[in-house]
Amino acid sequence: EPLRRRYAELSVHCPAGHLPLPEASKAWDAVLPHFKTLVDRQAALLEKGRTLLSLPPDSPAPPQDTPPGQTVKRMAYTTRI
């Protein structure tokens, strides 16, 4: 029941819309190369994580991808639902 109610609320704010087939095809053609890049990057990150997890605890840290003299800034975001 709560999911059905939430779906009904969202459908009012975001009504379903349909693009004609040629326009939808053009949109997918524009998006898919970027999506493939993201999937490839995710696979590379997963492999790097597996490599890091397989290192023994006393081994030296692997080389960083950051060029010497540069610092890496990281930010974290949280959301409340």
A tleap script that builds the chain and sets N, CA, C and O, in Angstrom:
source leaprc.protein.ff14SB
mol = sequence {
  NGLU PRO LEU ARG ARG ARG TYR ALA GLU LEU
  SER VAL HIE CYS PRO ALA GLY HIE LEU PRO
  LEU PRO GLU ALA SER LYS ALA TRP ASP ALA
  VAL LEU PRO HIE PHE LYS THR LEU VAL ASP
  ARG GLN ALA ALA LEU LEU GLU LYS GLY ARG
  THR LEU LEU SER LEU PRO PRO ASP SER PRO
  ALA PRO PRO GLN ASP THR PRO PRO GLY GLN
  THR VAL LYS ARG MET ALA TYR THR THR ARG
  CILE
}
set mol.1.N position { 0.822 -1.209 0.000 }
set mol.1.CA position { 0.000 0.000 0.000 }
set mol.1.C position { 0.865 1.273 0.000 }
set mol.1.O position { 0.601 2.178 -0.791 }
set mol.2.N position { 1.894 1.370 0.866 }
set mol.2.CA position { 2.715 2.587 0.836 }
set mol.2.C position { 3.403 2.809 -0.517 }
set mol.2.O position { 3.518 3.944 -0.980 }
set mol.3.N position { 3.856 1.721 -1.144 }
set mol.3.CA position { 4.506 1.878 -2.454 }
set mol.3.C position { 3.514 2.331 -3.516 }
set mol.3.O position { 3.839 3.163 -4.363 }
set mol.4.N position { 2.320 1.791 -3.470 }
set mol.4.CA position { 1.300 2.183 -4.439 }
set mol.4.C position { 0.957 3.655 -4.270 }
set mol.4.O position { 0.793 4.377 -5.254 }
set mol.5.N position { 0.849 4.101 -3.018 }
set mol.5.CA position { 0.535 5.501 -2.732 }
set mol.5.C position { 1.673 6.405 -3.217 }
set mol.5.O position { 1.421 7.449 -3.818 }
set mol.6.N position { 2.919 6.007 -2.959 }
set mol.6.CA position { 4.070 6.813 -3.371 }
set mol.6.C position { 4.148 6.882 -4.906 }
set mol.6.O position { 4.444 7.938 -5.465 }
set mol.7.N position { 3.886 5.771 -5.574 }
set mol.7.CA position { 3.880 5.760 -7.036 }
set mol.7.C position { 2.822 6.722 -7.568 }
set mol.7.O position { 3.067 7.447 -8.532 }
set mol.8.N position { 1.652 6.727 -6.944 }
set mol.8.CA position { 0.583 7.628 -7.375 }
set mol.8.C position { 1.004 9.087 -7.188 }
set mol.8.O position { 0.725 9.926 -8.044 }
set mol.9.N position { 1.676 9.395 -6.071 }
set mol.9.CA position { 2.145 10.760 -5.830 }
set mol.9.C position { 3.162 11.178 -6.883 }
set mol.9.O position { 3.095 12.283 -7.422 }
set mol.10.N position { 4.111 10.276 -7.173 }
set mol.10.CA position { 5.145 10.615 -8.156 }
set mol.10.C position { 4.577 10.729 -9.563 }
set mol.10.O position { 5.030 11.565 -10.344 }
set mol.11.N position { 3.601 9.909 -9.896 }
set mol.11.CA position { 3.041 9.960 -11.246 }
set mol.11.C position { 2.318 11.273 -11.511 }
set mol.11.O position { 2.191 11.687 -12.663 }
set mol.12.N position { 1.845 11.929 -10.463 }
set mol.12.CA position { 1.208 13.236 -10.636 }
set mol.12.C position { 2.267 14.283 -10.968 }
set mol.12.O position { 2.044 15.154 -11.809 }
set mol.13.N position { 3.431 14.195 -10.297 }
set mol.13.CA position { 4.490 15.173 -10.514 }
set mol.13.C position { 5.304 14.884 -11.764 }
set mol.13.O position { 5.831 15.811 -12.379 }
set mol.14.N position { 5.416 13.636 -12.148 }
set mol.14.CA position { 6.223 13.238 -13.303 }
set mol.14.C position { 5.371 12.369 -14.230 }
set mol.14.O position { 5.553 11.152 -14.266 }
set mol.15.N position { 4.460 12.962 -14.968 }
set mol.15.CA position { 3.609 12.141 -15.826 }
set mol.15.C position { 4.424 11.431 -16.899 }
set mol.15.O position { 5.451 11.934 -17.355 }
set mol.16.N position { 3.955 10.273 -17.288 }
set mol.16.CA position { 4.653 9.500 -18.324 }
set mol.16.C position { 4.607 10.252 -19.646 }
set mol.16.O position { 3.582 10.838 -19.996 }
set mol.17.N position { 5.679 10.238 -20.358 }
set mol.17.CA position { 5.741 10.878 -21.662 }
set mol.17.C position { 6.446 9.959 -22.629 }
set mol.17.O position { 7.272 9.141 -22.225 }
set mol.18.N position { 6.134 10.085 -23.884 }
set mol.18.CA position { 6.733 9.207 -24.871 }
set mol.18.C position { 7.267 10.051 -26.018 }
set mol.18.O position { 6.597 10.957 -26.513 }
set mol.19.N position { 8.479 9.733 -26.424 }
set mol.19.CA position { 9.070 10.400 -27.574 }
set mol.19.C position { 8.772 9.586 -28.818 }
set mol.19.O position { 8.652 8.363 -28.743 }
set mol.20.N position { 8.653 10.232 -29.940 }
set mol.20.CA position { 8.557 9.461 -31.193 }
set mol.20.C position { 9.824 8.619 -31.361 }
set mol.20.O position { 10.892 9.006 -30.886 }
set mol.21.N position { 9.711 7.493 -32.021 }
set mol.21.CA position { 10.811 6.544 -32.153 }
set mol.21.C position { 12.095 7.164 -32.705 }
set mol.21.O position { 13.160 6.894 -32.150 }
set mol.22.N position { 12.060 7.981 -33.769 }
set mol.22.CA position { 13.332 8.561 -34.255 }
set mol.22.C position { 14.018 9.441 -33.214 }
set mol.22.O position { 15.241 9.400 -33.079 }
set mol.23.N position { 13.244 10.235 -32.480 }
set mol.23.CA position { 13.846 11.097 -31.455 }
set mol.23.C position { 14.391 10.274 -30.298 }
set mol.23.O position { 15.464 10.574 -29.773 }
set mol.24.N position { 13.664 9.244 -29.897 }
set mol.24.CA position { 14.134 8.378 -28.821 }
set mol.24.C position { 15.423 7.667 -29.233 }
set mol.24.O position { 16.338 7.522 -28.424 }
set mol.25.N position { 15.495 7.231 -30.475 }
set mol.25.CA position { 16.686 6.561 -30.980 }
set mol.25.C position { 17.880 7.508 -30.976 }
set mol.25.O position { 18.985 7.104 -30.615 }
set mol.26.N position { 17.675 8.760 -31.370 }
set mol.26.CA position { 18.753 9.751 -31.349 }
set mol.26.C position { 19.225 10.002 -29.920 }
set mol.26.O position { 20.423 10.134 -29.672 }
set mol.27.N position { 18.288 10.068 -28.986 }
set mol.27.CA position { 18.655 10.293 -27.586 }
set mol.27.C position { 19.502 9.134 -27.066 }
set mol.27.O position { 20.513 9.357 -26.398 }
set mol.28.N position { 19.097 7.899 -27.368 }
set mol.28.CA position { 19.881 6.738 -26.923 }
set mol.28.C position { 21.252 6.733 -27.577 }
set mol.28.O position { 22.246 6.419 -26.922 }
set mol.29.N position { 21.324 7.075 -28.858 }
set mol.29.CA position { 22.614 7.109 -29.535 }
set mol.29.C position { 23.554 8.126 -28.890 }
set mol.29.O position { 24.767 7.921 -28.869 }
set mol.30.N position { 23.004 9.211 -28.369 }
set mol.30.CA position { 23.824 10.226 -27.711 }
set mol.30.C position { 24.261 9.777 -26.314 }
set mol.30.O position { 25.349 10.136 -25.862 }
set mol.31.N position { 23.431 9.005 -25.636 }
set mol.31.CA position { 23.704 8.626 -24.247 }
set mol.31.C position { 24.594 7.391 -24.143 }
set mol.31.O position { 25.441 7.321 -23.252 }
set mol.32.N position { 24.419 6.430 -25.023 }
set mol.32.CA position { 25.105 5.148 -24.882 }
set mol.32.C position { 26.634 5.235 -24.828 }
set mol.32.O position { 27.227 4.521 -24.020 }
set mol.33.N position { 27.310 6.059 -25.631 }
set mol.33.CA position { 28.773 6.132 -25.494 }
set mol.33.C position { 29.201 6.604 -24.101 }
set mol.33.O position { 30.181 6.101 -23.553 }
set mol.34.N position { 28.477 7.563 -23.530 }
set mol.34.CA position { 28.808 8.034 -22.185 }
set mol.34.C position { 28.544 6.941 -21.154 }
set mol.34.O position { 29.307 6.776 -20.203 }
set mol.35.N position { 27.479 6.210 -21.347 }
set mol.35.CA position { 27.142 5.126 -20.429 }
set mol.35.C position { 28.223 4.048 -20.479 }
set mol.35.O position { 28.616 3.517 -19.440 }
set mol.36.N position { 28.709 3.719 -21.686 }
set mol.36.CA position { 29.768 2.721 -21.824 }
set mol.36.C position { 31.027 3.187 -21.107 }
set mol.36.O position { 31.697 2.387 -20.455 }
set mol.37.N position { 31.356 4.466 -21.219 }
set mol.37.CA position { 32.522 5.004 -20.519 }
set mol.37.C position { 32.361 4.851 -19.016 }
set mol.37.O position { 33.303 4.461 -18.327 }
set mol.38.N position { 31.169 5.155 -18.500 }
set mol.38.CA position { 30.937 5.009 -17.064 }
set mol.38.C position { 31.058 3.560 -16.619 }
set mol.38.O position { 31.630 3.282 -15.565 }
set mol.39.N position { 30.530 2.642 -17.404 }
set mol.39.CA position { 30.614 1.217 -17.064 }
set mol.39.C position { 32.074 0.762 -17.069 }
set mol.39.O position { 32.494 0.010 -16.190 }
set mol.40.N position { 32.849 1.219 -18.062 }
set mol.40.CA position { 34.265 0.852 -18.123 }
set mol.40.C position { 35.029 1.417 -16.926 }
set mol.40.O position { 35.884 0.738 -16.358 }
set mol.41.N position { 34.726 2.648 -16.546 }
set mol.41.CA position { 35.390 3.248 -15.377 }
set mol.41.C position { 35.026 2.495 -14.109 }
set mol.41.O position { 35.878 2.276 -13.247 }
set mol.42.N position { 33.759 2.097 -13.990 }
set mol.42.CA position { 33.346 1.344 -12.813 }
set mol.42.C position { 34.082 0.011 -12.749 }
set mol.42.O position { 34.514 -0.402 -11.673 }
set mol.43.N position { 34.231 -0.662 -13.875 }
set mol.43.CA position { 34.951 -1.936 -13.906 }
set mol.43.C position { 36.408 -1.733 -13.490 }
set mol.43.O position { 36.965 -2.547 -12.754 }
set mol.44.N position { 37.024 -0.647 -13.964 }
set mol.44.CA position { 38.413 -0.361 -13.594 }
set mol.44.C position { 38.528 -0.082 -12.099 }
set mol.44.O position { 39.471 -0.541 -11.454 }
set mol.45.N position { 37.574 0.668 -11.541 }
set mol.45.CA position { 37.594 0.942 -10.103 }
set mol.45.C position { 37.400 -0.324 -9.284 }
set mol.45.O position { 38.063 -0.513 -8.264 }
set mol.46.N position { 36.500 -1.187 -9.721 }
set mol.46.CA position { 36.293 -2.451 -9.011 }
set mol.46.C position { 37.554 -3.300 -9.033 }
set mol.46.O position { 37.917 -3.899 -8.021 }
set mol.47.N position { 38.224 -3.358 -10.177 }
set mol.47.CA position { 39.459 -4.133 -10.278 }
set mol.47.C position { 40.546 -3.545 -9.391 }
set mol.47.O position { 41.290 -4.280 -8.742 }
set mol.48.N position { 40.636 -2.216 -9.363 }
set mol.48.CA position { 41.625 -1.563 -8.514 }
set mol.48.C position { 41.328 -1.853 -7.041 }
set mol.48.O position { 42.244 -2.091 -6.253 }
set mol.49.N position { 40.042 -1.830 -6.676 }
set mol.49.CA position { 39.662 -2.156 -5.297 }
set mol.49.C position { 40.008 -3.584 -4.939 }
set mol.49.O position { 40.499 -3.848 -3.841 }
set mol.50.N position { 39.757 -4.510 -5.854 }
set mol.50.CA position { 40.116 -5.915 -5.598 }
set mol.50.C position { 41.630 -6.058 -5.417 }
set mol.50.O position { 42.092 -6.810 -4.559 }
set mol.51.N position { 42.391 -5.333 -6.232 }
set mol.51.CA position { 43.848 -5.382 -6.114 }
set mol.51.C position { 44.288 -4.842 -4.761 }
set mol.51.O position { 45.142 -5.431 -4.098 }
set mol.52.N position { 43.709 -3.728 -4.358 }
set mol.52.CA position { 44.086 -3.140 -3.064 }
set mol.52.C position { 43.700 -4.048 -1.906 }
set mol.52.O position { 44.441 -4.153 -0.928 }
set mol.53.N position { 42.562 -4.698 -2.003 }
set mol.53.CA position { 42.134 -5.596 -0.931 }
set mol.53.C position { 43.003 -6.846 -0.858 }
set mol.53.O position { 43.112 -7.460 0.203 }
set mol.54.N position { 43.615 -7.226 -1.963 }
set mol.54.CA position { 44.430 -8.434 -1.966 }
set mol.54.C position { 45.856 -8.188 -1.481 }
set mol.54.O position { 46.605 -9.146 -1.296 }
set mol.55.N position { 46.256 -6.925 -1.267 }
set mol.55.CA position { 47.596 -6.621 -0.780 }
set mol.55.C position { 47.726 -7.047 0.676 }
set mol.55.O position { 46.797 -6.855 1.459 }
set mol.56.N position { 48.857 -7.618 1.046 }
set mol.56.CA position { 49.062 -7.925 2.465 }
set mol.56.C position { 49.159 -6.629 3.272 }
set mol.56.O position { 49.567 -5.601 2.732 }
set mol.57.N position { 48.789 -6.663 4.562 }
set mol.57.CA position { 48.755 -5.425 5.354 }
set mol.57.C position { 50.104 -4.722 5.482 }
set mol.57.O position { 50.130 -3.503 5.646 }
set mol.58.N position { 51.227 -5.443 5.414 }
set mol.58.CA position { 52.526 -4.801 5.606 }
set mol.58.C position { 53.185 -4.371 4.296 }
set mol.58.O position { 54.329 -3.916 4.311 }
set mol.59.N position { 52.490 -4.504 3.164 }
set mol.59.CA position { 53.084 -4.108 1.884 }
set mol.59.C position { 53.015 -2.593 1.727 }
set mol.59.O position { 52.138 -1.948 2.301 }
set mol.60.N position { 53.937 -2.021 0.949 }
set mol.60.CA position { 53.895 -0.567 0.739 }
set mol.60.C position { 52.650 -0.176 -0.060 }
set mol.60.O position { 52.084 -0.984 -0.796 }
set mol.61.N position { 52.251 1.052 0.100 }
set mol.61.CA position { 51.070 1.546 -0.609 }
set mol.61.C position { 51.338 1.555 -2.107 }
set mol.61.O position { 52.456 1.843 -2.533 }
set mol.62.N position { 50.320 1.241 -2.916 }
set mol.62.CA position { 50.512 1.289 -4.363 }
set mol.62.C position { 50.704 2.729 -4.822 }
set mol.62.O position { 50.266 3.654 -4.137 }
set mol.63.N position { 51.354 2.939 -5.975 }
set mol.63.CA position { 51.564 4.311 -6.462 }
set mol.63.C position { 50.219 4.995 -6.742 }
set mol.63.O position { 49.253 4.368 -7.176 }
set mol.64.N position { 50.200 6.284 -6.478 }
set mol.64.CA position { 48.988 7.075 -6.698 }
set mol.64.C position { 48.923 7.529 -8.147 }
set mol.64.O position { 49.946 7.673 -8.817 }
set mol.65.N position { 47.695 7.753 -8.621 }
set mol.65.CA position { 47.505 8.261 -9.978 }
set mol.65.C position { 47.726 9.770 -10.064 }
set mol.65.O position { 47.755 10.333 -11.158 }
set mol.66.N position { 47.880 10.421 -8.918 }
set mol.66.CA position { 48.050 11.872 -8.869 }
set mol.66.C position { 49.503 12.232 -9.171 }
set mol.66.O position { 50.418 11.670 -8.569 }
set mol.67.N position { 49.721 13.159 -10.093 }
set mol.67.CA position { 51.095 13.588 -10.382 }
set mol.67.C position { 51.738 14.210 -9.143 }
set mol.67.O position { 51.040 14.769 -8.297 }
set mol.68.N position { 53.069 14.116 -9.032 }
set mol.68.CA position { 53.755 14.701 -7.876 }
set mol.68.C position { 53.477 16.200 -7.774 }
set mol.68.O position { 53.408 16.896 -8.787 }
set mol.69.N position { 53.321 16.683 -6.563 }
set mol.69.CA position { 53.086 18.098 -6.334 }
set mol.69.C position { 51.627 18.490 -6.345 }
set mol.69.O position { 51.295 19.622 -5.992 }
set mol.70.N position { 50.747 17.587 -6.739 }
set mol.70.CA position { 49.323 17.899 -6.748 }
set mol.70.C position { 48.651 17.211 -5.566 }
set mol.70.O position { 49.062 16.131 -5.142 }
set mol.71.N position { 47.629 17.845 -5.052 }
set mol.71.CA position { 46.863 17.242 -3.973 }
set mol.71.C position { 45.500 16.826 -4.500 }
set mol.71.O position { 45.007 17.359 -5.494 }
set mol.72.N position { 44.915 15.879 -3.824 }
set mol.72.CA position { 43.596 15.395 -4.204 }
set mol.72.C position { 42.609 15.878 -3.160 }
set mol.72.O position { 42.810 15.683 -1.961 }
set mol.73.N position { 41.547 16.506 -3.621 }
set mol.73.CA position { 40.494 16.959 -2.717 }
set mol.73.C position { 39.299 16.046 -2.893 }
set mol.73.O position { 38.875 15.763 -4.013 }
set mol.74.N position { 38.765 15.589 -1.779 }
set mol.74.CA position { 37.599 14.720 -1.839 }
set mol.74.C position { 36.493 15.331 -1.009 }
set mol.74.O position { 36.732 15.915 0.048 }
set mol.75.N position { 35.277 15.185 -1.507 }
set mol.75.CA position { 34.114 15.687 -0.777 }
set mol.75.C position { 33.114 14.552 -0.651 }
set mol.75.O position { 33.016 13.684 -1.518 }
set mol.76.N position { 32.385 14.578 0.431 }
set mol.76.CA position { 31.332 13.573 0.628 }
set mol.76.C position { 30.004 14.299 0.811 }
set mol.76.O position { 29.935 15.334 1.473 }
set mol.77.N position { 28.982 13.758 0.230 }
set mol.77.CA position { 27.651 14.338 0.327 }
set mol.77.C position { 26.718 13.309 0.951 }
set mol.77.O position { 26.824 12.111 0.687 }
set mol.78.N position { 25.824 13.787 1.764 }
set mol.78.CA position { 24.820 12.904 2.331 }
set mol.78.C position { 23.451 13.483 2.024 }
set mol.78.O position { 23.297 14.693 1.854 }
set mol.79.N position { 22.485 12.627 1.957 }
set mol.79.CA position { 21.116 13.073 1.724 }
set mol.79.C position { 20.214 12.452 2.780 }
set mol.79.O position { 20.479 11.361 3.284 }
set mol.80.N position { 19.177 13.147 3.094 }
set mol.80.CA position { 18.189 12.630 4.036 }
set mol.80.C position { 16.919 12.368 3.267 }
set mol.80.O position { 16.482 13.183 2.454 }
set mol.81.N position { 16.350 11.249 3.529 }
set mol.81.CA position { 15.103 10.882 2.852 }
set mol.81.C position { 13.967 10.993 3.840 }
set mol.81.O position { 12.816 10.730 3.490 }
savepdb mol mol.pdb
quit
